[in-house]
Amino acid sequence: MVVLEPPERGNWHAPFGQIGPAQSRLLAYLNKGNPHTSRTDIRTLMTRFQRTALNPCATLVIDHADPAPVYAQLMTQLRAKIFNGEIAKGERLPASRPLAYSRGVARRTIVTAFEELGAEGLLETRHGDGTYCVFDEKVSARTGGPGPSLDLAQDQTQDSLEKDHAVLPFSRKGIDPGALSIKAWSAAAARAQRKLSTSHLFGSLPGGLPRLKEALTKHILALRGISVDPSQVIITAGIRESIDLVTEMLPSLRCVAGEEPSNERIRKVIERSGEIRPLYLPLAVDQDGAGFGALETAQPVDAVLITPSHQYPMGITLSHERRLDLLARLGDSDTWIFEDDYGAAVRYSGANIQPIFELDSRKRTIYFGSLSTILFSNLHLSFLVVPKDKVGPIVRIQEKKGSLASILAQGALAEFMECGAFAQHLLELRRCSQINYTFLIDEVRAKLNEWLEPVPIDGGGSFAALARDPAMDDKAIARAAWAAGIDPAALSPMYFDPAASKPGLVFGFMGTSPEQSRVAVDRLRTILSGGSS
């Protein structure tokens, strides 16, 4: 019995080879609307369609209540099917027209999803032949990248990197060395240097290298659905320069609201930037992210700093309802939103929620993106996306202060993105990080449950574990862990208000393999139980 699920009612439960009235209408449509299609032709077309419809694409589900675009929902489901092996390398996907009809969406929606997955290196559309899966999990796991076409095979440089990898287990810095192909990066850097001209080395590059701005524009459109002009992308040398530029552009920040708990280093950078030291208004974080009730009763707020994709340190994703609530409370005010989209590139479940930058009709949101956190810390590259009317002011400030972002690093990254290696890197980073996360959180639950309660996450590179004993001295435990060669962070110092602080530990895992996690959790258990390490 073949069960098809089209958008309209009809007899879709006819046995294989038999034609119901709704099936006939579908096949007439597929046959370019010819109402005189013979039953033999219909049966032939039906057989062909069923063979394609019975592949994993037949289970794709469109949730119209989900705020994510339909093409993004399809991308998430297809990506998951590719990663878990339901769609194997070399498998042909259904044609866009019948697949779109069976899902009740426009053909262009299917084409967009296929094109974006093609840009990620998962699918390949062959003219006149169809769309095929080209992702090979075995090759990707072995080489840290795609197959021979990009020449990302693991070599001695990669091996030496793994041996020299100095990031301690549970550190929030660094990624799994196996996720980055040093050979591919080195090749991209060499090609980029050959393309440098005198104007690149000595001329003015407003906002950064044009090639990289163009590549990042395509990247944030595919990843986050943000559609901007390349001129709105400003390349910086890290979060510190990004904040310095923004606070100099907005010098009168007297009160900044932000999450509680939050990254204390970011708070301090904001406090030390600008003409005055702004007050900090904490916004308590719960299971839906930051709450914005405090904005109604406090003094006027000049800016709200938020990490909606992966709140650090709790790892919570800000719900779509909370995002709309924030914008509703701000109304037509001139309050700025600083959207730090940390963790958006690494998700394990659920679709990316629409960024505030796209939701804010006031055009008062500045988007902060980091590249070092998903490549390597010594890259020292980040970027801003600013409203069109702020491009001129912020570029002038950057030219006056002098850009700190290396032109060589910008060129290498642009080449890395343009050749497709960056998309493959993100795929491998997500795969490695999900393996690391799943193993580590299971280890914490199994071995540290007496002391800690981990908070599950949907993506990102760290998670928090709350202390079951409110009297736990998490700072002393973190110091003892450091002495034992592991690096969980104490949670309580990340609270702005000491009276609201809760003890716990924050675990990074992007650079911690399952083998490292097993040993490190055992060491931490010894410390928590009062034994010697």
N, C-alpha and C positions, 0 to 999 in steps of 0.2 A: 504494500500500500504506500503510495507516494503522497505526502502531504505538502502542498505549497501554501504559502501565506502571502497572498497579494493584498493590495490596499482596498479592494472592493469585494463585496459579497459575491458568492457564486459557488458552483459545485467544484470545489478544489480537492475533493477527496476521491476522485475517480481512480480506479486501479491503473497501474502502469499500462500504457498503450491505448487506454480508452479516453475518449474526449468528451468532457462536459461542456455546457454552453459557455461558462465563464472562461474555460481554457481555450475554447474556440475564439472568443473575442481577443484573448491575449495573443494567440498565435496569428490571428489576422493582423493585429497591431504590429507584431514583430515582422510580419511579412509585408511591411510598408502599407498596411491598411487595405490590402486587396481582399474584398469580401467574397471573391470567387475562388479562394484557395481550396484545393481539393482535400478530401479527407486523408488521402495518402500523404500529401505534402504536409498537412497538419500533423499527422502521426510522426512523420520524420522530424519535423521541427520540434514537436513535443518531446521526442526522445532526446534530441540534442539539448533542449533546454533543461530537461530533468537531470541529465548527466552533469550539467554545470551547476544547476540549482542544488543538487545533492551534496556539493562540496561545502566546506565550512562557512562559506558566505551566505548560505541559506539560513543561518541562525543569527545573522546580524539584526540587531534590535535598535529602533529609533525611539528615543524617549523625548517626546515633544515638551515635557515638563522640565527637561534639563536645559539650563541656560546656555550650555555650550553649543556652538554651531553644529549642524547635522554632520557636515563633513568631518569635523573634529571628533564627533562620537564614532563615526565609521573608522577613522584613522586609529583611534584608541583600541577598538575591538579587533581590527585587522592586524595591528601591531602585536597585540597579545596572542592572536592565533599563530602568527609567524614565529614569535619567540617560543611558544610552547609546542611547536611542531605540528599543529593542526594543518597549517599550510606549509608544505615542504618546499625546499629549493627545487626549481624547475617546474613546479605545479602551475598550470595556467588558471587564471581567475576568470570568472564569467565575464562576458562582454558587458560594457557599461549600460547599454540600452535595456536588456532584459533584467539586469540586476537592479537598475533604478526603478523599473516598473514594478518588480516584485517587492521592493521595499517602500514604494509609495513616495519616491523623491525624484527630483529633477535629475536628468542624466548628467548635467553639469556638476552636480554635487558629487556623484560617483567619480567623475573625471578628476575633480579637484583633489579628492581623497587619494586617488591613485597617483596623481602627479606629486603630491606632497610626500607620500611614502616612497616614491621614486627618488625624490631629492634626498631622502634619508638613506638611500641605498638598499631599500628592502624590495622594491618592485622595479620592473623594467618593462616599458611598453615598446613593443616591436611593431613597426609600421606594417599593417596588413596581416599581422599574425596574432595580436592580442597582448595581454598583460601577464607577465610571469613573475613569480617570486624568485629573487636572486640572492636571498640571504641564506648563507650556509652557517648554521650554528657551530658545527664542528671546526670549520676554518676560523670563524671568529673567535672561538674560545682558545684556539691554538696560537693564533697570530696576533690577537689584540686588534684586529682590523679586518677589512674585507679580503677577498681572494687575490690571486696573483695580478689582477689588472691594475691594482694600485701599489703592488710591490710592498706590502706591509708585513712581510714575513719576519718572525722574531729572529733577532741576531744577537751577537755578543754584547752589543751596546745595551740591548734590552735586558739581558741577563745581568750585566754589571750594575744596571740601575736597580734591579731587585735586590742585589746583594748589598748595595750601598744605601738602600732606602732607610733614612734615619728617623722617619716619623714614628713616634711611639704609638702603641696600640691605644685606641679610644681617642686619639687626638682628633680635633675638629679640622685640622689642616691636612691638605694633601688628598690624593686619590689613590686607588689601587694602581700600582705601577704597571700591572698587566693590561690595564685599560687603554694606555697610551702607547702608540707605536712611535718610538724614538726615531726609527728609520724613516717613517713617513714625515714626521715633523722636520727632521734634518733635511730631507729632500726638498720639502716645501720652503724651508728657510734659504737653501742654496738657490733655488729658482727665483725666490723673491729678491735676493741680493743682485742677481744678474739683471733684474728688471729695473733696478734703481737708477734714477737719473740725477743730474745736478740739482734740478728743482726740488726733488725729494729731500736731498741732503741739506740744501742751503735755502730753499725757498720757503714761503709761508704756506701752511696747510691748515686752513681754518677748520677747527673741529676734528682734525685727524686725517689720515690717509683716505682719499676718496674710494679706493677699491675696498677697503675694510668697512667703511660706512655703508657702501652698497651691499656688501655681503651680510652685514649685521641687519640691515633693513629686511632682507629676504629671510634671515634666520628668525627674527622676532615675529614676522608675519606667519611663518610656518609653525613656530612653536607656540606663540601666544595670541595670534590673531590681531596683532597690532599693525595697523597700516599707516605708515608715515613716509615722508620724503627723506631721502638720505641726509639732507642738510640738517634735519632735526636730531640726528645721532651725533653725539659729541664723545670722542675717545678720550679717556683719562688714564692715569697711571695707578688707579686704585680708588677705593672708597673714600680715602682721606682727601684726595684731590677733587673727587666728585662733590663732596660736601663743602669743601673750601670754595669751589666755584659757585655753588648754589647759594651759600650763605653770604658771599660777597655780592651776588646779584640781588639778594633779598636781605639787606643789612639790618632791617628793623625787626628781627624776630625776637619778640619779648617773651613769648610763651610757646613752647613746643610740646604737643601731646604725643605720647608714645606708649608702647605696650609695656605691661608689667607682668612677669619679668621681661628683660630684654638684654640685648648685647651692650654691656656696660662700656665697652670701648667706643662704640658708635655714639653713645650718649656723651661721652667725654669729648669726642671730636667736635660734636655740635656745640657743646658748652664753650669750647675754646675758640670757635670760629666766629666770624662776624664782628660787628662793632661792640656789641654788648653780650653779656652772658645771659642767655634766656632761661626762664623758669621751665621746669620739666613737670608736666602733668601726667601721672601714670594712669593707664587704661588697663584694668584688670583683664586677664586672659582666662577664658573658660573653654569648654569643649567645642565651641563654635568660633573661637578666636577672640580678638579683643572686643570688649563692649564699649560703647560710645556714649553711655548715659552721662558720664562726667563732663562731656562737652556742653551740656545744657546748663549746668550750675556753676561752672568755673568762670574765671575771667576770660575775656576774648582770646581765642587761640589763633596764633598766626600760621602754624603749620602742624600737620599730623604726620608722624613718621610711622609707617606700617610695613610689616613683612607678610603679605597675605598668602603667598604660596606655601611658605614653610616658616612659621613663626619660630624665631630663635629666642630661647632655648627649648620651648615646649614641643615644637614640631607640628603644631596645629595648623590646619588650612582654614583661612578665614572664609566663612560660608558666604554664598551669594547674597543671602538676606542681610547679613551684616554689612556687606559692601554697599548695598543699596541704602541701608540705614545710615551709614556714615555720610553718604552724599545727601540724603534727605535732611539730616541734621545741619549740614553745612549750608544747604539752600543756595542762595545767590551770594553768599559771603565771598570775601577775597582770600579766605583761608586756603593755604597751599597743602597739597598732599604729597608727601615724599614716599613713593611706592618702591620699596626695596624688594625686588622679585627673587630674592635668594631661594634656591631650591627648585625653581620652576622647571629647570631642564631635566631634573631627575625625579620622575614619578613612577610609582609601582602599581597603583590602583586608582580607578576613577579618572575622569577627564579633567584637564586643566580648567579651572573656573575663569571666566572672562576677567581680564585685568581691570583694575580701577581706572587706569589710563584711558581705556576705551569707553568705560561707563560714564566718565566725568564729562558731561556736556558743557561744564563751565570752562574747560581747558585750563584747569589750575592744578594739574597733576604732573609731577616730574618722575620719570621712571628710571630707577637705578638698576643696572645690570652688571654682574661680575663675570669675567672670563677666567681669571686666575683660579677660582674655586672649582672650575670644571675641567681645567687643563693642568696647570702646575703653578704652584705658589710664586715661583720666581719669574713668572711671565710679567706680572705687574701691569695688567691691562683690565680696565673696566670701561663702562660707557654709560652715558646719560641719554634719555630721549626726552626732549623738551618741547613745549608748545611752540608753534611757528613764530609767535610774536616775541619769544625769548631767545631765539637762535642768535640774533645779532648781538644783544647784550652779553650773553654768556661766552660767545666766541671772542668778543673784544676783551673780556676779562682774561680769558685763557691766553690770548696773544700778549697782553700786557704782562701777565705773570710768567709766561713762558710755559709751554706744554712739557709735562714731565714724561709723557708716554714715548717710549723708544720707537723711532721710525722703523728700525730693523725688526723689532718684535711685531709691529703693526703689519709690515709687509709679509712676514712669515705667516702670520695668522690669516691674512687675506688669501694667500696662496693655499693654505691648509683648508680653508673653507671652500674656495672655488673648485678645488679638485675633487671634492666629495669626501675627503678624509675626516673632516670635522663631524659630518653627519654620522659616519661610521663610528667615530670615537664616542659620540653621545650614546649610540646604541650599545656599545660595549661597556661604557660607564654605567648605564642603567642596569645592564645585565649583571655586572660584577657587584654593583652596590646593592642590588636586591638580594643576591646570594649572601653577601656579607651581613646585611640587615636581618634577614630571616634567621640566619644561624645565630647571630649575636643575641637577638631578643629572646630566642628560644633558650639559649644558655642562661641568660639573666633570669628568666622565669623559672628555669629548672634548678639553678644553683644558688640564686641570690634572693629568692622569693621571701625568705624570712625577714629580710631587711629592706628590700626595694620593690616598688610596683611600677613597671615600665609603662609609658604612655605610647600606644601604637601610633604610627604615622602613615601617611599616604605617599610620601616622597621626601626628598632631601637627603642630607648626609649625616644626620644626628638625631638622637631621641633622648628624652629625659626620663629618669626613673625617680619617682617620689619616695622619700623615706617613710617607712611605716611608723617609725618612732619620731614624733615631732621634736624630740630633744637630740636627735643625731647631730653630731658635729661634722658636717660634710666637708668643711674646710680642712680639718685635721685628717680626715680620711683621704682627701685628694692629695694632701702633702705626703702621706704615707704611701699612697699609690705611685706618686711620682718617684719616690725613693726606690720603689720596687720595679721601676721601669715601665709603668703604664700611666696613661694620662687622661683619666676622666676628670671633668671639671665639676667643681662644687656649684650647686644651683643657687644657694641662698644669697651669695654676693651679687647675683644678677638682678635682684630686686632693688628698685630705687627707694622704696619705703621699707626700712628694716622691720617695722611692725607687721608688715604683710608678708614677709619672707617665709619660704618653706624650704626645709632642707631636702637634699637629693643629689643625684649625680647626673651629668650629661655625658652621653657616650657618642663619640664619633666613630663611624665605621667604614667610610668610603676608602680609607687607606689601611683597613685592618682586615686581613684575610680570616677565614674560618679557623685555620690552624693557629693563628695568633690569638684569636678570640678565645679559643678553648684554654690555652695556657694563661692568658691574662685574666679571664674570669675566675679561674682557680686561685690565682694570686690574690685577686680582690676578695674572694670568699675568705681566704685566710686572714686578710686584714680586717674585714668586717666582723669576723668571729673572735677577734682579739688575739689571734696568734701572730707569730712573726712571719715575715715574708721570706 
